Structures are given as structure tokens and as C-alpha cells.
Amino acid sequence: LKAIQSSQSRTTQSLTTKAVAGYDCTFEQDMCGWTKGQGNTLDWFREQPSGNPLAGIIGPLTDHTYGNSTGYYVTTRVPIPIPAISDIDLSSIVSPRLP
């Protein structure tokens, strides 16, 4: 990803996010009002790369806020092994209502 800076953007390393007035969430403190979508069977949770023994294989080595292993990201996991492809669950995450 190529970093682009503007007056309404915040650039962290090579990731650019556009700010929404009155809302900023990096998942460092909590889930910021994001919730599991309807009908999902998998849960979403906050995780640090430093707490994930499989970081780099399942999950990133760094988060986008700090660029190291101490920051948080949000993820979901499918239990492994998966007995059959039909057993794979789909999951969505829903943001709070934004202006």
C-alpha cells in the first residue's frame, strides 16, 4: 500500500486511514462498538501479536497503530483442523453507526 497524506488522513507506516469526524478507533482500548454480524457463529476478538504464538502464520507480526507487536488488532479464528469444507463458518464484523 502506498502512503498518501492529506489534511483529513492519518498515515501510519504504509497504511492510510481517513478520519471520520468524532470517531477514531485503533482497537487499543476496546472493540470501539464494533460487533459480530447477525447469524455469525465465529466470535471477533482483540489480540496482540506478542500474545499470538503463531503471529506471522495466523495473524500479523505487527499492528497498524504502533507498527510493533504490542498493539492490538481484531481477528476471528476458525477451529483447526476443519473436518470438511462445508464446516467453514463465515463471519462479519459491524461498525457502530457513523455520521
C-alpha positions in Angstrom: 0.0 0.0 0.0 1.3 3.4 -0.9 1.0 6.0 1.8 -0.9 9.2 0.9 -1.1 12.2 3.3 -3.8 14.8 3.3 -5.4 17.1 5.9 -8.1 14.5 6.6 -5.8 11.5 6.6 -3.6 10.0 9.2 -0.6 7.9 7.9 1.0 5.2 9.9 3.8 3.5 8.1 2.4 2.5 4.7 -1.3 2.4 5.8 -3.5 5.4 5.3 -6.8 5.8 7.1 -9.3 8.6 6.5 -10.6 10.1 9.8 -14.3 10.2 10.5 -15.2 13.3 12.5 -15.8 12.3 16.1 -14.7 8.7 15.7 -11.3 7.1 15.9 -10.7 3.5 16.8 -7.4 1.6 16.7 -8.7 -1.2 19.0 -6.0 -0.4 21.5 -8.5 0.1 24.4 -11.5 -2.0 23.4 -13.8 -3.0 20.5 -15.0 0.6 20.0 -18.6 -0.5 19.5 -17.8 -3.0 16.7 -20.0 -6.1 17.0 -20.4 -9.6 15.5 -22.8 -9.6 12.5 -26.1 -11.3 12.7 -26.2 -15.1 12.2 -22.4 -15.5 12.7 -21.0 -18.4 14.6 -17.5 -17.2 15.0 -16.5 -14.5 17.5 -14.3 -11.5 16.9 -11.7 -10.6 19.5 -8.8 -8.2 20.1 -5.4 -9.7 20.0 -1.8 -8.6 20.2 0.9 -10.1 18.0 3.0 -10.6 21.2 0.3 -12.8 22.6 -0.2 -14.9 19.5 2.4 -17.7 19.3 1.5 -18.2 15.6 2.0 -14.5 14.6 3.2 -14.2 11.1 1.5 -17.5 10.2 -2.0 -16.8 11.6 -2.2 -13.1 12.2 0.2 -10.3 11.6 3.6 -9.8 13.3 2.8 -6.1 14.0 -0.3 -4.0 14.4 -1.1 -0.9 12.2 -1.1 1.6 15.1 2.3 1.2 16.7 4.0 -1.0 14.0 5.2 -3.4 16.6 3.9 -6.5 18.5 2.4 -4.6 21.4 -0.6 -3.0 19.7 -3.9 -4.7 19.1 -5.8 -5.8 16.0 -9.2 -7.5 15.7 -9.5 -11.0 14.3 -11.6 -14.2 14.3 -10.4 -17.8 14.1 -11.7 -21.0 12.6 -11.0 -24.1 14.7 -8.3 -26.3 13.1 -8.5 -28.9 11.8 -11.6 -28.3 9.8 -13.3 -31.7 9.2 -14.9 -30.7 5.9 -15.1 -27.5 3.7 -18.8 -27.4 4.5 -17.9 -26.8 8.2 -16.3 -23.4 7.5 -18.1 -20.6 9.0 -18.4 -17.1 7.6 -18.3 -14.1 9.9 -18.7 -10.4 9.6 -18.0 -7.5 11.9 -20.3 -4.5 12.0 -19.1 -0.9 12.8 -21.0 1.4 15.0 -23.3 3.8 13.1 -21.0 6.6 11.8 -22.1 10.0 10.5 
